[in-house]
Amino acid sequence: MELPPPFDPTVPAHPDPEAILSGPPAPWDFLPAPAYRDGPPWWMTEMIAAEPALAGRVLRRLGVVRRSSGVPGVPPKLEAPGRDTPAGRLAAAIRAALQAGDPVVLTGCGTSEHGAMAFAAIIADAAERAGLQGAGQPGTVLARQAFEASLAPQRRGLIIGISHEGGTGATLAALGAAAARGAKIAAVTVSRAAPIGALGPLTLETAEIDRSWCHTIGYLSPILAGIAVGAALTGESGDADPIAIRALLAAGLEQAAHAERIAAELAGCREVVVVASGADLPAGRELALKVEEATWLPTTLRDTETFLHGHLPAMDGATGLVLILADRAGRETRSARAQQALAAAARIGMRPAAILAADLDRAWPAFLAPAGRILVAEAPALPGPVAALVGTTTPLQLLTERLARARGTNPDPIRRDQLAYREAASLAD
């Protein structure tokens, strides 16, 4: 499997979206500020476009392979990661913890925290389908914010740190604190040469790094890692089918015109509220973060049910709303409640938009999302959490990028090209 070259600031400005991306600097260091561009396509634009091809490369590195049958005319057979692959080794550690009745905790900060939430949702579903002891019980597989995990570390089980660049202080502290109390540790990061890789031998390397500080590759990479590990747990190769996953990501990129329409509606808002539930919550959190990083527009996530319990008085026609609904679990009930939420929003003058499962589009009246809809392709052959989380990835990122264009902001430096915001970030390092 081809590994990426180390980060090089002289990389061509508009790389082929099929081409392998850069790895981290060698020797390891945090990625420097993105090279300045005075207009789109941003680095973020190119990273989003690269994700369908990236998915196959990351899955192969972690152990998802197609092996030739050796028989003319018989197509290669897709195989789930085996025991001696990176995903297989982490799956074995997860299996051992669950069979012992111990917790499996995913942790991270910012985009990596949302990646940890997504990873946890995928693994919890895979563990339950695999019939592992304790799987499906509350708290067996869960995500925790890294700062809180460092202050109240677990005593047993396994903790998996998610850190795209591999040097986030709170995540390192969470893993160190848990290890000191007897937990086993693992990591998902771009390179085992990063500080997080030095904490233990069980590190999954995704290898290719984001060129924008408004991370998109940094969100997708741990989702792909979770998919590979989930397939290793179940032994079902179809759980990590690279063709299906690439198709989902590519389908999202085809929604650019719809993203532009929604971005035009949101650009003049005072604030934005993102509404989601179930397996869509990581995507909702990530959209809220991305909009704030890339466009400087205050944005908050509300669970679908929470949205209706006391928050409406603070909203009006100047409040934007994006509802995300792609989760297959409990979809009929989620859909009914989501429609009530959007109707309530419309009544107070809001113009909601939606990132919506394609199968729901015909059933929803047009007035429920007058600001537009981005449709998420259905992938019935993939596990429910995988289909929802992969299917919403490029749509939420594309919507963010188009909103940055509509508001005239450069998403790549996340405003750290301005002195006050650069100094504010340094105060929190």
Sequence and secondary structure as in RCSB ss.txt:
>XXXX:A:sequence
MELPPPFDPTVPAHPDPEAILSGPPAPWDFLPAPAYRDGPPWWMTEMIAAEPALAGRVLRRLGVVRRSSGVPGVP
PKLEAPGRDTPAGRLAAAIRAALQAGDPVVLTGCGTSEHGAMAFAAIIADAAERAGLQGAGQPGTVLARQAFEAS
LAPQRRGLIIGISHEGGTGATLAALGAAAARGAKIAAVTVSRAAPIGALGPLTLETAEIDRSWCHTIGYLSPILA
GIAVGAALTGESGDADPIAIRALLAAGLEQAAHAERIAAELAGCREVVVVASGADLPAGRELALKVEEATWLPTT
LRDTETFLHGHLPAMDGATGLVLILADRAGRETRSARAQQALAAAARIGMRPAAILAADLDRAWPAFLAPAGRIL
VAEAPALPGPVAALVGTTTPLQLLTERLARARGTNPDPIRRDQLAYREAASLAD
>XXXX:A:secstr
        TTS SS  TTS      SS          SSSS HHHHHHHHHHHHHHHHHHHHT EEE  SSTT  
 EEE   TTSHHHHHHHHHHHHHHTT  EEEEESTHHHHHHHHHHHHHHHHHHHTT TTTTSTTSEEEEEHHHHH
HS  SSSEEEEE SSS  HHHHHHHHHHHHTT EEEEEES TTSGGGGG S EEE     SSSS SHHHHHHHHH
HHHHHHHHH  GGGG HHHHHHHHHHHHTTHHHHHHHHHHHTT SEEEEEE GGGHHHHHHHHHHHHHHH   EE
EEEHHHHTSS GGG  TTEEEEEEE   TTHHHHHHHHHHHHHHHHHTT   EEEEEHHHHTTS GGG TT EEE
E   TTS HHHHHHHHTHHHHHHHHHHHHHHHT  TTTTTTTSHHHHHHHHHT 
